[in-house]
Amino acid sequence: MGIHLKSTNSIPYDIKTLSKSTVCTSSLEDSKNLFIGTETGLNLYNPQNVSFRRFPNIPNDPASISSNIISSIAEDKTGLKGRNK
């Protein structure tokens, strides 16, 4: 199984593209969800429509990620965990 990812570029104001072209880390969750960490946030790849969903840091929102710089991603029993630089 796995995901086929075409070459892609970031378009800063197009929220369906990767948040930054330089990838710091990635994690394939349950062989279906590809999460990609960049210096500008966490991204989830959607292979059905070849697009991304961005998860940026939203200041003062405790439900958002704590930083946009994602240096590693790991999965445990409760789900994905990211590590910021």
Backbone as CSV, one residue per row, in Angstrom:
resi,resn,N_x,N_y,N_z,CA_x,CA_y,CA_z,C_x,C_y,C_z
1,MET,0.846,-1.168,0.000,0.000,0.000,0.000,0.891,1.231,0.000
2,GLY,0.377,2.368,0.336,1.153,3.594,0.348,0.467,4.677,-0.447
3,ILE,1.185,5.764,-0.596,0.640,6.929,-1.288,1.603,7.343,-2.383
4,HIS,1.074,7.627,-3.560,1.875,8.164,-4.647,1.741,9.676,-4.596
5,LEU,2.849,10.359,-4.367,2.852,11.810,-4.262,3.562,12.395,-5.466
6,LYS,2.841,13.201,-6.222,3.442,13.882,-7.353,4.294,15.028,-6.836
7,SER,5.245,15.465,-7.647,6.043,16.628,-7.298,5.113,17.826,-7.123
8,THR,5.333,18.583,-6.084,4.445,19.700,-5.786,5.236,20.896,-5.287
9,ASN,4.699,22.059,-5.464,5.319,23.295,-4.991,4.346,24.037,-4.097
10,SER,4.906,24.851,-3.243,4.104,25.700,-2.385,3.704,26.958,-3.140
11,ILE,2.450,27.336,-2.999,1.963,28.625,-3.479,1.418,29.303,-2.225
12,PRO,2.137,30.297,-1.678,1.832,30.834,-0.352,0.364,31.148,-0.068
13,TYR,-0.375,31.705,-0.994,-1.750,32.095,-0.711,-2.785,31.094,-1.208
14,ASP,-2.317,29.942,-1.705,-3.224,28.868,-2.123,-3.232,27.825,-1.015
15,ILE,-4.281,27.810,-0.194,-4.304,26.944,0.982,-4.412,25.460,0.653
16,LYS,-4.586,25.125,-0.623,-4.642,23.705,-1.008,-3.284,23.178,-1.467
17,THR,-2.233,24.020,-1.348,-0.880,23.575,-1.677,-0.089,23.414,-0.386
18,LEU,1.051,22.770,-0.493,1.949,22.592,0.636,2.326,23.962,1.189
19,SER,2.373,24.101,2.518,2.629,25.412,3.122,4.023,25.952,2.816
20,LYS,4.989,25.085,2.552,6.333,25.483,2.143,6.938,24.326,1.361
21,SER,7.688,24.633,0.311,8.231,23.578,-0.545,9.311,22.744,0.141
22,THR,9.982,23.293,1.140,11.006,22.558,1.861,10.366,21.744,2.978
23,VAL,10.496,20.430,2.897,9.893,19.517,3.874,10.924,19.188,4.950
24,CYS,10.531,19.316,6.221,11.405,18.968,7.353,11.214,17.522,7.790
25,THR,9.966,17.028,7.719,9.655,15.680,8.197,8.327,15.227,7.604
26,SER,8.073,13.926,7.666,6.786,13.400,7.202,6.455,12.123,7.959
27,SER,5.170,11.778,7.953,4.719,10.565,8.629,3.503,10.015,7.908
28,LEU,3.531,8.727,7.593,2.406,8.053,6.964,1.613,7.363,8.062
29,GLU,0.409,7.873,8.356,-0.437,7.366,9.434,-1.391,6.319,8.888
30,ASP,-1.384,5.138,9.486,-2.300,4.057,9.099,-2.273,3.771,7.595
31,SER,-1.151,3.975,6.961,-0.974,3.726,5.519,-1.947,4.484,4.640
32,LYS,-2.511,5.601,5.140,-3.440,6.346,4.302,-3.316,7.854,4.432
33,ASN,-2.899,8.365,5.570,-2.781,9.803,5.759,-1.313,10.202,5.797
34,LEU,-0.910,11.039,4.856,0.466,11.514,4.813,0.517,12.912,5.413
35,PHE,1.149,13.022,6.581,1.359,14.315,7.221,2.763,14.791,6.894
36,ILE,2.884,16.074,6.560,4.166,16.667,6.180,4.402,17.892,7.045
37,GLY,5.564,17.940,7.688,5.942,19.078,8.518,6.917,19.972,7.783
38,THR,6.667,21.266,7.844,7.543,22.256,7.208,7.901,23.322,8.242
39,GLU,8.598,24.353,7.804,8.910,25.478,8.683,7.739,26.447,8.791
40,THR,6.642,26.142,8.105,5.466,27.020,8.175,4.200,26.239,8.511
41,GLY,4.340,25.096,9.172,3.168,24.380,9.651,3.105,22.916,9.275
42,LEU,2.027,22.293,9.705,1.734,20.892,9.444,0.754,20.804,8.282
43,ASN,0.964,19.841,7.398,0.133,19.675,6.207,-0.343,18.235,6.109
44,LEU,-1.567,18.033,5.649,-2.122,16.701,5.407,-2.379,16.577,3.917
45,TYR,-1.776,15.563,3.291,-1.924,15.344,1.850,-3.183,14.538,1.557
46,ASN,-3.967,15.007,0.585,-5.173,14.311,0.133,-4.904,13.761,-1.269
47,PRO,-4.636,12.444,-1.406,-4.302,11.891,-2.718,-5.485,11.859,-3.694
48,GLN,-6.718,11.886,-3.189,-7.878,11.846,-4.087,-7.956,13.081,-4.977
49,ASN,-7.684,14.258,-4.405,-7.744,15.467,-5.232,-6.390,16.162,-5.333
50,VAL,-5.329,15.458,-4.980,-3.958,15.946,-5.081,-3.842,17.356,-4.490
51,SER,-4.255,17.475,-3.216,-4.176,18.768,-2.547,-3.766,18.562,-1.094
52,PHE,-3.549,19.655,-0.406,-3.128,19.626,0.985,-4.106,20.399,1.849
53,ARG,-4.168,20.022,3.117,-4.877,20.803,4.121,-3.821,21.299,5.092
54,ARG,-3.822,22.580,5.335,-2.823,23.185,6.213,-3.340,23.298,7.646
55,PHE,-2.436,23.028,8.600,-2.729,23.179,10.015,-1.689,24.142,10.599
56,PRO,-1.916,25.448,10.495,-0.938,26.415,11.002,-1.141,26.694,12.486
57,ASN,-0.132,27.303,13.093,-0.277,27.818,14.448,-1.207,29.022,14.396
58,ILE,-2.200,29.035,15.268,-3.103,30.177,15.405,-2.879,30.719,16.812
59,PRO,-2.224,31.877,16.919,-1.933,32.427,18.247,-3.198,32.533,19.104
60,ASN,-3.050,32.252,20.370,-4.128,32.319,21.367,-5.229,31.279,21.163
61,ASP,-4.993,30.290,20.306,-5.957,29.202,20.116,-5.332,27.929,20.688
62,PRO,-5.756,27.478,21.857,-5.143,26.301,22.472,-5.344,25.008,21.677
63,ALA,-6.268,24.992,20.732,-6.507,23.792,19.925,-5.584,23.710,18.707
64,SER,-4.866,24.792,18.400,-3.980,24.758,17.234,-2.606,24.221,17.627
65,ILE,-1.775,23.927,16.634,-0.418,23.463,16.924,0.347,24.600,17.605
66,SER,1.341,24.260,18.412,2.022,25.266,19.229,3.026,26.113,18.465
67,SER,3.469,25.642,17.309,4.450,26.375,16.501,4.303,25.944,15.049
68,ASN,4.719,26.797,14.139,4.679,26.435,12.727,5.891,25.634,12.288
69,ILE,6.952,25.621,13.067,8.160,24.885,12.698,8.018,23.452,13.204
70,ILE,7.816,22.511,12.276,7.615,21.102,12.624,8.879,20.337,12.247
71,SER,9.612,19.868,13.264,10.878,19.185,12.996,10.759,17.664,13.020
72,SER,9.700,17.125,13.646,9.485,15.681,13.619,8.023,15.374,13.909
73,ILE,7.590,14.209,13.430,6.221,13.743,13.628,6.297,12.280,14.040
74,ALA,5.545,11.914,15.062,5.497,10.521,15.511,4.062,10.168,15.845
75,GLU,3.747,8.893,15.776,2.401,8.431,16.101,2.465,7.505,17.304
76,ASP,1.553,7.714,18.253,1.433,6.784,19.374,-0.010,6.288,19.436
77,LYS,-0.397,5.644,20.508,-1.742,5.061,20.609,-2.852,6.102,20.548
78,THR,-2.544,7.351,20.934,-3.570,8.395,20.936,-3.586,9.203,19.645
79,GLY,-2.647,8.960,18.758,-2.616,9.694,17.483,-1.260,10.319,17.227
80,LEU,-1.239,11.289,16.306,0.010,11.936,15.908,0.488,12.911,16.956
81,LYS,1.792,12.988,17.065,2.446,13.972,17.937,3.511,14.657,17.099
82,GLY,3.565,15.965,17.158,4.594,16.709,16.445,5.598,17.268,17.423
83,ARG,6.783,17.532,16.922,7.793,18.166,17.765,8.268,19.411,17.054
84,ASN,8.279,20.516,17.765,8.696,21.779,17.198,10.171,22.008,17.491
85,LYS,10.799,22.778,16.639,12.209,23.143,16.868,12.299,24.075,18.029
